[in-house]
């Protein structure tokens, strides 16, 4: 149905338009009429027309002024001017007001039918576009929580994720390099510093996650929300500065208290919120640990890490960022980088620490033991109790200005190498298994989830290392393999197109043809003809 407004003070014009519309578009239009510009404006507000026929010269407010007023609230309205005045100034104004058509009186039936068909087509396109937009929004409502949860998981649990974090930031429109984490914990009631009935709260969260997410989004602007983890939800809050001053921290705490109030008013459950410190995005796991620790060390409903002193204080000139970067590259198995960072830290010990030789030696032992601890954990090495029995003697005998540095760098490189080799071996083993499975099953419908399950790794991890090792993602590799096999079969005239399609893993011949053309620039038939010539 189309709502049509006719605003004209000439009864004969109104009757003629109604007759033409009802005759040519029976049962499709709801028509209402106005005799003045003011009535047209008021009627447009109540009936919300899709199409409007407007006369220019009417008593009181003229048609042009009426159109200007109506356009303020209905910018997409299809407006047709019907006028006995054929003036250039009117036509120029009509163009400025995005009028669909300027028709002079007396008009012909054909003119009205044509302009109505044009207006109706415009409306259909607009409605279709609006429906598509709504469908996209609906899909996004389902996809965004998945993307947000992937981002939170990367922040909290992944070791190598710089490229993925950049992708997530673009998808989620995160424009800052810093932020902080919230740990929101639910329970039946609060007893001291913990919540009771965590299992019941977990079930509650699963059943009410949509409304709780909406409540979090409504309280914390631009927040990124993870899925429930037992009775907890991790939330990332972007922040444009590298630290949060007192007023901003107070504001965040007040928002958290407002969320607690809104939640407990709505549900028969209790909630506590821990808030970590602002850090760079790649250090959000630290912020989350601080948020969780703030709740452990406090009995408050909302606890900020700054208020309960959960962080370590360092002396003013201590290179904490250098230390963090150093251990990060060790964990990644980045041998050359770990050597560089270790050298920079040792240089700091010599020139800026102000410590005695014994302090330097102790720091070297501390770092070497911790680096090797990381290697034991990540490289799966066998621990031998007496393997480091000569460390104290070596550290005490070597000269601080050069020999000790070399010893230190050697131990760091050895430990990092072990991590790198283990990662490489594991990746190689996974890729070998994956390629074997793909080559044996590419004729079937195989997915990322299928192959990840087969080789017993998560889809995320498999996807990442496959791209790193092969240079293309899983889908691109399988497509390349299938198309190359298809090219081999196309050289043999004994195979029909339908048979080839099935033999290379495609159930839909049309999809196979489109994929082949996209890959090779020609259709399968054209390719076969080409190799015959």
C-alpha positions as a Python dict, from the first residue, in 0.01 Angstrom:
ca = {
    (1, 'X'): (0, 0, 0),
    (2, 'X'): (106, 356, -74),
    (3, 'X'): (-15, 657, 122),
    (4, 'X'): (-81, 945, -119),
    (5, 'X'): (-142, 1307, -20),
    (6, 'X'): (-314, 1546, -264),
    (7, 'X'): (-284, 1911, -163),
    (8, 'X'): (-478, 2134, -406),
    (9, 'X'): (-757, 2387, -361),
    (10, 'X'): (-918, 2305, -698),
    (11, 'X'): (-1178, 2034, -656),
    (12, 'X'): (-1166, 1933, -1023),
    (13, 'X'): (-790, 1868, -998),
    (14, 'X'): (-834, 1661, -684),
    (15, 'X'): (-1116, 1456, -836),
    (16, 'X'): (-917, 1399, -1156),
    (17, 'X'): (-611, 1278, -966),
    (18, 'X'): (-817, 1046, -744),
    (19, 'X'): (-991, 901, -1049),
    (20, 'X'): (-662, 833, -1234),
    (21, 'X'): (-497, 679, -929),
    (22, 'X'): (-788, 451, -836),
    (23, 'X'): (-840, 343, -1197),
    (24, 'X'): (-478, 257, -1273),
    (25, 'X'): (-367, 139, -927),
    (26, 'X'): (-678, -25, -779),
    (27, 'X'): (-647, -132, -414),
    (28, 'X'): (-286, -10, -391),
    (29, 'X'): (-330, 342, -261),
    (30, 'X'): (-472, 518, 42),
    (31, 'X'): (-556, 875, -67),
    (32, 'X'): (-614, 1178, 158),
    (33, 'X'): (-665, 1537, 50),
    (34, 'X'): (-594, 1890, 174),
    (35, 'X'): (-713, 2225, 38),
    (36, 'X'): (-448, 2453, 188),
    (37, 'X'): (-77, 2446, 251),
    (38, 'X'): (-132, 2440, 627),
    (39, 'X'): (-370, 2141, 598),
    (40, 'X'): (-114, 1967, 377),
    (41, 'X'): (159, 2012, 639),
    (42, 'X'): (-63, 1883, 921),
    (43, 'X'): (-191, 1590, 716),
    (44, 'X'): (165, 1495, 619),
    (45, 'X'): (254, 1473, 989),
    (46, 'X'): (-33, 1239, 1071),
    (47, 'X'): (-62, 1012, 765),
    (48, 'X'): (311, 1001, 676),
    (49, 'X'): (254, 986, 297),
    (50, 'X'): (480, 802, 55),
    (51, 'X'): (381, 1026, -237),
    (52, 'X'): (248, 1382, -239),
    (53, 'X'): (86, 1587, -518),
    (54, 'X'): (128, 1954, -429),
    (55, 'X'): (-21, 2263, -595),
    (56, 'X'): (192, 2579, -571),
    (57, 'X'): (-80, 2842, -530),
    (58, 'X'): (-311, 2757, -241),
    (59, 'X'): (-476, 2978, 21),
    (60, 'X'): (-248, 3075, 311),
    (61, 'X'): (83, 2887, 303),
    (62, 'X'): (177, 2826, -59),
    (63, 'X'): (287, 2490, -194),
    (64, 'X'): (659, 2573, -206),
    (65, 'X'): (668, 2676, 161),
    (66, 'X'): (458, 2373, 253),
    (67, 'X'): (706, 2144, 76),
    (68, 'X'): (998, 2307, 259),
    (69, 'X'): (826, 2241, 593),
    (70, 'X'): (732, 1882, 506),
    (71, 'X'): (1085, 1807, 382),
    (72, 'X'): (1227, 1878, 733),
    (73, 'X'): (1070, 1563, 874),
    (74, 'X'): (1021, 1354, 556),
    (75, 'X'): (1331, 1388, 338),
    (76, 'X'): (1254, 1080, 124),
    (77, 'X'): (893, 1174, 42),
    (78, 'X'): (823, 1151, -334),
    (79, 'X'): (680, 1494, -419),
    (80, 'X'): (513, 1588, -749),
    (81, 'X'): (420, 1952, -816),
    (82, 'X'): (98, 2014, -1010),
    (83, 'X'): (78, 2377, -1119),
    (84, 'X'): (-85, 2606, -1372),
    (85, 'X'): (216, 2838, -1347),
    (86, 'X'): (501, 2751, -1578),
    (87, 'X'): (769, 2975, -1430),
    (88, 'X'): (1142, 2907, -1432),
    (89, 'X'): (1180, 3025, -1072),
    (90, 'X'): (927, 2766, -955),
    (91, 'X'): (1102, 2489, -1148),
    (92, 'X'): (1440, 2596, -1006),
    (93, 'X'): (1302, 2587, -650),
    (94, 'X'): (1144, 2248, -718),
    (95, 'X'): (1485, 2110, -818),
    (96, 'X'): (1641, 2249, -501),
    (97, 'X'): (1370, 2074, -297),
    (98, 'X'): (1436, 1740, -474),
    (99, 'X'): (1088, 1729, -626),
    (100, 'X'): (1035, 1421, -842),
    (101, 'X'): (837, 1595, -1120),
    (102, 'X'): (695, 1935, -1212),
    (103, 'X'): (370, 1884, -1410),
    (104, 'X'): (177, 2169, -1566),
    (105, 'X'): (-201, 2190, -1564),
    (106, 'X'): (-392, 2072, -1752),
    (107, 'X'): (-225, 1731, -1733),
    (108, 'X'): (-286, 1406, -1914),
    (109, 'X'): (-366, 1072, -1753),
    (110, 'X'): (-49, 924, -1905),
    (111, 'X'): (168, 1183, -1726),
    (112, 'X'): (19, 1098, -1386),
    (113, 'X'): (48, 722, -1439),
    (114, 'X'): (412, 748, -1549),
    (115, 'X'): (517, 969, -1259),
    (116, 'X'): (333, 746, -1010),
    (117, 'X'): (505, 435, -1147),
    (118, 'X'): (839, 614, -1114),
    (119, 'X'): (758, 721, -756),
    (120, 'X'): (642, 371, -661),
    (121, 'X'): (962, 217, -802),
    (122, 'X'): (1169, 465, -600),
    (123, 'X'): (973, 373, -288),
    (124, 'X'): (1018, 0, -354),
    (125, 'X'): (1393, 49, -393),
    (126, 'X'): (1405, 252, -73),
    (127, 'X'): (1202, -11, 115),
    (128, 'X'): (1420, -291, -20),
    (129, 'X'): (1731, -101, 81),
    (130, 'X'): (1586, -43, 426),
    (131, 'X'): (1501, -412, 457),
    (132, 'X'): (1854, -507, 350),
    (133, 'X'): (1999, -262, 600),
    (134, 'X'): (1782, -411, 872),
    (135, 'X'): (1888, -762, 776),
    (136, 'X'): (2253, -656, 787),
    (137, 'X'): (2199, -493, 1125),
    (138, 'X'): (2027, -809, 1247),
    (139, 'X'): (2318, -1022, 1129),
    (140, 'X'): (2565, -781, 1289),
    (141, 'X'): (2376, -808, 1616),
    (142, 'X'): (2457, -1180, 1607),
    (143, 'X'): (2811, -1148, 1467),
    (144, 'X'): (2941, -857, 1677),
    (145, 'X'): (2929, -1051, 2008),
    (146, 'X'): (3135, -1326, 1841),
    (147, 'X'): (3392, -1074, 1716),
    (148, 'X'): (3402, -901, 2054),
    (149, 'X'): (3455, -1231, 2232),
    (150, 'X'): (3737, -1320, 1990),
    (151, 'X'): (3901, -988, 2072),
    (152, 'X'): (3868, -1046, 2449),
    (153, 'X'): (4008, -1398, 2414),
    (154, 'X'): (4307, -1266, 2224),
    (155, 'X'): (4366, -1000, 2488),
    (156, 'X'): (4358, -1248, 2774),
    (157, 'X'): (4490, -1579, 2642),
    (158, 'X'): (4697, -1550, 2322),
    (159, 'X'): (5073, -1515, 2298),
    (160, 'X'): (5128, -1403, 1936),
    (161, 'X'): (4841, -1190, 1819),
    (162, 'X'): (4956, -849, 1695),
    (163, 'X'): (4812, -896, 1345),
    (164, 'X'): (4486, -1034, 1484),
    (165, 'X'): (4448, -749, 1731),
    (166, 'X'): (4487, -497, 1448),
    (167, 'X'): (4214, -677, 1254),
    (168, 'X'): (3983, -682, 1555),
    (169, 'X'): (4047, -311, 1616),
    (170, 'X'): (3940, -228, 1261),
    (171, 'X'): (3629, -447, 1281),
    (172, 'X'): (3527, -304, 1618),
    (173, 'X'): (3631, 54, 1531),
    (174, 'X'): (3871, 85, 1824),
    (175, 'X'): (4080, 397, 1768),
    (176, 'X'): (4288, 400, 2087),
    (177, 'X'): (4608, 222, 2184),
    (178, 'X'): (4518, 197, 2552),
    (179, 'X'): (4241, 71, 2774),
    (180, 'X'): (4158, -114, 3092),
    (181, 'X'): (3976, -433, 3183),
    (182, 'X'): (3678, -499, 3405),
    (183, 'X'): (3616, -830, 3577),
    (184, 'X'): (3241, -855, 3642),
    (185, 'X'): (3159, -1139, 3881),
    (186, 'X'): (2805, -1264, 3948),
    (187, 'X'): (2666, -1469, 4233),
    (188, 'X'): (2366, -1539, 4452),
    (189, 'X'): (2500, -1309, 4723),
    (190, 'X'): (2822, -1143, 4833),
    (191, 'X'): (3004, -1285, 5134),
    (192, 'X'): (3317, -1088, 5215),
    (193, 'X'): (3536, -1087, 4906),
    (194, 'X'): (3365, -1366, 4713),
    (195, 'X'): (3029, -1452, 4554),
    (196, 'X'): (2824, -1758, 4649),
    (197, 'X'): (2669, -2015, 4414),
    (198, 'X'): (2905, -1960, 4122),
    (199, 'X'): (2757, -2257, 3932),
    (200, 'X'): (2405, -2117, 3958),
    (201, 'X'): (2532, -1777, 3845),
    (202, 'X'): (2696, -1943, 3543),
    (203, 'X'): (2362, -2089, 3432),
    (204, 'X'): (2193, -1756, 3498),
    (205, 'X'): (2447, -1576, 3277),
    (206, 'X'): (2400, -1820, 2991),
    (207, 'X'): (2023, -1769, 3002),
    (208, 'X'): (2036, -1389, 3026),
    (209, 'X'): (2353, -1298, 2837),
    (210, 'X'): (2178, -1078, 2576),
    (211, 'X'): (2006, -852, 2825),
    (212, 'X'): (2313, -836, 3047),
    (213, 'X'): (2530, -741, 2749),
    (214, 'X'): (2282, -465, 2666),
    (215, 'X'): (2298, -341, 3025),
    (216, 'X'): (2680, -333, 3015),
    (217, 'X'): (2681, -152, 2677),
    (218, 'X'): (2431, 101, 2809),
    (219, 'X'): (2649, 177, 3111),
    (220, 'X'): (3001, 167, 2964),
    (221, 'X'): (3015, 346, 2629),
    (222, 'X'): (3224, 176, 2354),
    (223, 'X'): (3291, -125, 2577),
    (224, 'X'): (3394, -459, 2424),
    (225, 'X'): (3231, -751, 2604),
    (226, 'X'): (3345, -1112, 2620),
    (227, 'X'): (3127, -1418, 2663),
    (228, 'X'): (3057, -1544, 3012),
    (229, 'X'): (3340, -1746, 3166),
    (230, 'X'): (3167, -1945, 3439),
    (231, 'X'): (3021, -1667, 3658),
    (232, 'X'): (3243, -1390, 3515),
    (233, 'X'): (3242, -1153, 3221),
    (234, 'X'): (3556, -972, 3101),
    (235, 'X'): (3502, -624, 2957),
    (236, 'X'): (3750, -401, 2773),
    (237, 'X'): (3713, -24, 2811),
    (238, 'X'): (3906, 179, 2548),
    (239, 'X'): (4086, 485, 2686),
    (240, 'X'): (4268, 752, 2488),
    (241, 'X'): (4536, 834, 2747),
    (242, 'X'): (4814, 615, 2889),
    (243, 'X'): (4687, 658, 3246),
    (244, 'X'): (4366, 757, 3421),
    (245, 'X'): (4356, 1058, 3654),
    (246, 'X'): (4154, 1075, 3974),
    (247, 'X'): (3842, 1233, 3822),
    (248, 'X'): (3828, 985, 3533),
    (249, 'X'): (3885, 695, 3772),
    (250, 'X'): (3604, 821, 3999),
    (251, 'X'): (3374, 853, 3700),
    (252, 'X'): (3446, 494, 3594),
    (253, 'X'): (3386, 367, 3948),
    (254, 'X'): (3055, 558, 3958),
    (255, 'X'): (2950, 399, 3630),
    (256, 'X'): (3033, 59, 3774),
    (257, 'X'): (2822, 135, 4082),
    (258, 'X'): (2537, 249, 3854),
    (259, 'X'): (2561, -84, 3669),
    (260, 'X'): (2547, -274, 3999),
    (261, 'X'): (2236, -80, 4099),
    (262, 'X'): (2064, -134, 3762),
    (263, 'X'): (2151, -503, 3763),
    (264, 'X'): (2039, -579, 4120),
    (265, 'X'): (1717, -384, 4061),
    (266, 'X'): (1640, -594, 3754),
    (267, 'X'): (1759, -936, 3874),
    (268, 'X'): (1753, -1132, 4198),
    (269, 'X'): (2133, -1176, 4183),
    (270, 'X'): (2438, -990, 4312),
    (271, 'X'): (2738, -859, 4118),
    (272, 'X'): (3087, -723, 4191),
    (273, 'X'): (3318, -536, 3955),
    (274, 'X'): (3698, -520, 3961),
    (275, 'X'): (3871, -250, 3754),
    (276, 'X'): (4231, -286, 3629),
    (277, 'X'): (4476, -10, 3542),
    (278, 'X'): (4501, 156, 3201),
    (279, 'X'): (4766, -10, 2984),
    (280, 'X'): (4856, -63, 2620),
    (281, 'X'): (4613, -299, 2447),
    (282, 'X'): (4871, -578, 2421),
    (283, 'X'): (4894, -575, 2805),
    (284, 'X'): (4526, -618, 2879),
    (285, 'X'): (4588, -956, 3041),
    (286, 'X'): (4780, -768, 3312),
    (287, 'X'): (4494, -521, 3355),
    (288, 'X'): (4247, -808, 3389),
    (289, 'X'): (4465, -979, 3650),
    (290, 'X'): (4474, -652, 3843),
    (291, 'X'): (4094, -626, 3820),
    (292, 'X'): (4053, -981, 3950),
    (293, 'X'): (4309, -926, 4227),
    (294, 'X'): (4134, -604, 4333),
    (295, 'X'): (3823, -809, 4405),
    (296, 'X'): (4022, -1066, 4601),
    (297, 'X'): (4192, -802, 4817),
    (298, 'X'): (3879, -598, 4881),
    (299, 'X'): (3529, -660, 5014),
    (300, 'X'): (3384, -368, 4815),
    (301, 'X'): (3120, -414, 4550),
    (302, 'X'): (3334, -212, 4309),
    (303, 'X'): (3712, -225, 4355),
    (304, 'X'): (3968, -34, 4150),
    (305, 'X'): (4326, -166, 4135),
    (306, 'X'): (4461, 178, 4227),
    (307, 'X'): (4254, 186, 4545),
    (308, 'X'): (4370, -150, 4680),
    (309, 'X'): (4737, -136, 4571),
    (310, 'X'): (4753, -457, 4368),
    (311, 'X'): (5040, -341, 4149),
    (312, 'X'): (5414, -346, 4211),
    (313, 'X'): (5585, -12, 4259),
    (314, 'X'): (5921, 34, 4082),
    (315, 'X'): (6195, 283, 4154),
    (316, 'X'): (6172, 594, 3939),
    (317, 'X'): (6432, 513, 3672),
    (318, 'X'): (6378, 136, 3652),
    (319, 'X'): (6317, 34, 3284),
    (320, 'X'): (5999, -162, 3343),
    (321, 'X'): (5884, -131, 2980),
    (322, 'X'): (6218, -266, 2858),
    (323, 'X'): (6189, -556, 3100),
    (324, 'X'): (5834, -636, 2980),
    (325, 'X'): (5932, -616, 2614),
    (326, 'X'): (6230, -842, 2682),
    (327, 'X'): (6022, -1119, 2836),
    (328, 'X'): (5755, -1081, 2566),
    (329, 'X'): (6002, -1157, 2285),
    (330, 'X'): (6144, -1449, 2483),
    (331, 'X'): (5796, -1600, 2509),
    (332, 'X'): (5750, -1556, 2135),
    (333, 'X'): (6076, -1739, 2062),
    (334, 'X'): (6218, -1430, 1888),
    (335, 'X'): (6587, -1508, 1937),
    (336, 'X'): (6752, -1207, 1770),
    (337, 'X'): (6514, -964, 1941),
    (338, 'X'): (6565, -1125, 2281),
    (339, 'X'): (6941, -1082, 2242),
    (340, 'X'): (6896, -712, 2159),
    (341, 'X'): (6668, -647, 2457),
    (342, 'X'): (6893, -845, 2691),
    (343, 'X'): (7191, -637, 2577),
    (344, 'X'): (7001, -312, 2632),
    (345, 'X'): (6900, -419, 2981),
    (346, 'X'): (7254, -520, 3070),
    (347, 'X'): (7382, -184, 2945),
    (348, 'X'): (7130, -16, 3174),
    (349, 'X'): (7258, -223, 3465),
    (350, 'X'): (7614, -105, 3399),
    (351, 'X'): (7554, 263, 3330),
    (352, 'X'): (7232, 372, 3497),
    (353, 'X'): (7136, 137, 3777),
    (354, 'X'): (7383, 281, 4024),
    (355, 'X'): (7411, -66, 4173),
    (356, 'X'): (7716, -251, 4292),
    (357, 'X'): (7869, -544, 4102),
    (358, 'X'): (7689, -785, 4334),
    (359, 'X'): (7353, -624, 4252),
    (360, 'X'): (7428, -665, 3882),
    (361, 'X'): (7527, -1029, 3928),
    (362, 'X'): (7209, -1100, 4125),
    (363, 'X'): (6994, -935, 3857),
    (364, 'X'): (7160, -1142, 3586),
    (365, 'X'): (7090, -1464, 3778),
    (366, 'X'): (6729, -1353, 3836),
    (367, 'X'): (6673, -1291, 3465),
    (368, 'X'): (6847, -1607, 3345),
    (369, 'X'): (6650, -1826, 3584),
    (370, 'X'): (6322, -1665, 3480),
    (371, 'X'): (6400, -1694, 3107),
    (372, 'X'): (6485, -2061, 3153),
    (373, 'X'): (6167, -2106, 3356),
    (374, 'X'): (5972, -1975, 3057),
    (375, 'X'): (6163, -2214, 2830),
    (376, 'X'): (6086, -2513, 3053),
    (377, 'X'): (5716, -2424, 3049),
    (378, 'X'): (5679, -2345, 2680),
    (379, 'X'): (5930, -2579, 2517),
    (380, 'X'): (5833, -2887, 2719),
    (381, 'X'): (6188, -2950, 2835),
    (382, 'X'): (6284, -3204, 3100),
    (383, 'X'): (6391, -3038, 3424),
    (384, 'X'): (6726, -3147, 3566),
    (385, 'X'): (6787, -3026, 3921),
    (386, 'X'): (7168, -2999, 3895),
    (387, 'X'): (7179, -2857, 3541),
    (388, 'X'): (7253, -2508, 3676),
    (389, 'X'): (7489, -2598, 3962),
    (390, 'X'): (7776, -2392, 3815),
    (391, 'X'): (7575, -2072, 3763),
    (392, 'X'): (7671, -1903, 4091),
    (393, 'X'): (8038, -1978, 4045),
    (394, 'X'): (8036, -1854, 3684),
    (395, 'X'): (7849, -1535, 3765),
    (396, 'X'): (8084, -1452, 4051),
    (397, 'X'): (8403, -1520, 3852),
    (398, 'X'): (8319, -1337, 3526),
    (399, 'X'): (8406, -970, 3487),
    (400, 'X'): (8103, -742, 3499),
    (401, 'X'): (8216, -508, 3221),
    (402, 'X'): (8219, -771, 2941),
    (403, 'X'): (8237, -1143, 3028),
    (404, 'X'): (7922, -1150, 3237),
    (405, 'X'): (7727, -977, 2961),
    (406, 'X'): (7834, -1243, 2708),
    (407, 'X'): (7737, -1521, 2949),
    (408, 'X'): (7402, -1353, 3009),
    (409, 'X'): (7327, -1311, 2636),
    (410, 'X'): (7430, -1672, 2562),
    (411, 'X'): (7189, -1810, 2823),
    (412, 'X'): (6906, -1589, 2694),
    (413, 'X'): (6966, -1694, 2332),
    (414, 'X'): (6985, -2064, 2422),
    (415, 'X'): (6657, -2051, 2614),
    (416, 'X'): (6480, -1848, 2343),
    (417, 'X'): (6610, -2082, 2073),
    (418, 'X'): (6456, -2378, 2254),
    (419, 'X'): (6119, -2201, 2258),
    (420, 'X'): (6150, -2108, 1888),
    (421, 'X'): (6248, -2465, 1790),
    (422, 'X'): (5961, -2616, 1982),
    (423, 'X'): (5715, -2375, 1820),
    (424, 'X'): (5860, -2455, 1478),
    (425, 'X'): (5845, -2830, 1536),
    (426, 'X'): (5489, -2810, 1659),
    (427, 'X'): (5384, -2591, 1366),
    (428, 'X'): (5558, -2819, 1116),
    (429, 'X'): (5391, -3126, 1262),
    (430, 'X'): (5050, -2959, 1251),
    (431, 'X'): (5098, -2836, 894),
    (432, 'X'): (5220, -3178, 776),
    (433, 'X'): (4912, -3345, 925),
    (434, 'X'): (4687, -3077, 779),
    (435, 'X'): (4831, -3104, 427),
    (436, 'X'): (4801, -3483, 436),
    (437, 'X'): (4437, -3455, 541),
    (438, 'X'): (4361, -3190, 278),
    (439, 'X'): (4521, -3388, -3),
    (440, 'X'): (4325, -3697, 95),
    (441, 'X'): (3992, -3519, 141),
    (442, 'X'): (3980, -3215, -91),
    (443, 'X'): (3717, -3395, -302),
    (444, 'X'): (3481, -3375, -3),
    (445, 'X'): (3325, -3075, 169),
    (446, 'X'): (3594, -2994, 428),
    (447, 'X'): (3591, -2692, 658),
    (448, 'X'): (3832, -2519, 892),
    (449, 'X'): (3648, -2672, 1189),
    (450, 'X'): (3671, -3022, 1038),
    (451, 'X'): (4045, -3013, 989),
    (452, 'X'): (4110, -2841, 1325),
    (453, 'X'): (3918, -3117, 1500),
    (454, 'X'): (4104, -3383, 1304),
    (455, 'X'): (4449, -3258, 1406),
    (456, 'X'): (4332, -3160, 1756),
    (457, 'X'): (4400, -2784, 1764),
    (458, 'X'): (4165, -2488, 1785),
    (459, 'X'): (4044, -2336, 1455),
    (460, 'X'): (4195, -2002, 1558),
    (461, 'X'): (4541, -2150, 1620),
    (462, 'X'): (4535, -2365, 1308),
    (463, 'X'): (4422, -2074, 1088),
    (464, 'X'): (4705, -1854, 1218),
    (465, 'X'): (4993, -2100, 1181),
    (466, 'X'): (4864, -2224, 844),
    (467, 'X'): (4878, -1870, 707),
    (468, 'X'): (5223, -1815, 862),
    (469, 'X'): (5368, -2137, 718),
    (470, 'X'): (5193, -2154, 380),
    (471, 'X'): (5160, -1785, 293),
    (472, 'X'): (4789, -1825, 213),
    (473, 'X'): (4490, -1900, 431),
    (474, 'X'): (4322, -2240, 449),
    (475, 'X'): (4038, -2154, 206),
    (476, 'X'): (4277, -2009, -52),
    (477, 'X'): (4499, -2317, -33),
    (478, 'X'): (4210, -2563, -80),
    (479, 'X'): (4070, -2354, -366),
    (480, 'X'): (4410, -2344, -540),
    (481, 'X'): (4443, -2721, -500),
    (482, 'X'): (4096, -2790, -638),
    (483, 'X'): (4136, -2556, -937),
    (484, 'X'): (4475, -2705, -1027),
    (485, 'X'): (4328, -3056, -1009),
    (486, 'X'): (4036, -2937, -1225),
    (487, 'X'): (4281, -2803, -1486),
    (488, 'X'): (4446, -3146, -1502),
    (489, 'X'): (4109, -3316, -1552),
    (490, 'X'): (3997, -3061, -1813),
    (491, 'X'): (4288, -3174, -2030),
    (492, 'X'): (4120, -3516, -2049),
    (493, 'X'): (3809, -3511, -2273),
    (494, 'X'): (3677, -3832, -2115),
    (495, 'X'): (3555, -3633, -1813),
    (496, 'X'): (3237, -3427, -1832),
    (497, 'X'): (3210, -3090, -1660),
    (498, 'X'): (2972, -3240, -1406),
    (499, 'X'): (3216, -3521, -1326),
    (500, 'X'): (3509, -3281, -1291),
    (501, 'X'): (3307, -3057, -1062),
    (502, 'X'): (3235, -3351, -831),
    (503, 'X'): (3589, -3489, -846),
    (504, 'X'): (3740, -3163, -720),
    (505, 'X'): (3498, -3119, -430),
    (506, 'X'): (3224, -2889, -563),
    (507, 'X'): (2859, -2995, -538),
    (508, 'X'): (2725, -2694, -732),
    (509, 'X'): (2846, -2671, -1098),
    (510, 'X'): (2755, -2302, -1116),
    (511, 'X'): (2963, -2224, -807),
    (512, 'X'): (3251, -2428, -949),
    (513, 'X'): (3233, -2234, -1276),
    (514, 'X'): (3229, -1897, -1096),
    (515, 'X'): (3523, -1997, -874),
    (516, 'X'): (3721, -2126, -1173),
    (517, 'X'): (3662, -1806, -1371),
    (518, 'X'): (3762, -1592, -1072),
    (519, 'X'): (4081, -1797, -1032),
    (520, 'X'): (4181, -1838, -1400),
    (521, 'X'): (4002, -1553, -1578),
    (522, 'X'): (3807, -1792, -1803),
    (523, 'X'): (3529, -2048, -1754),
    (524, 'X'): (3612, -2422, -1737),
    (525, 'X'): (3471, -2469, -2089),
    (526, 'X'): (3677, -2181, -2225),
    (527, 'X'): (3987, -2323, -2055),
    (528, 'X'): (3927, -2666, -2212),
    (529, 'X'): (3884, -2512, -2556),
    (530, 'X'): (4199, -2308, -2507),
    (531, 'X'): (4424, -2604, -2429),
    (532, 'X'): (4297, -2787, -2738),
    (533, 'X'): (4422, -2515, -2970),
}
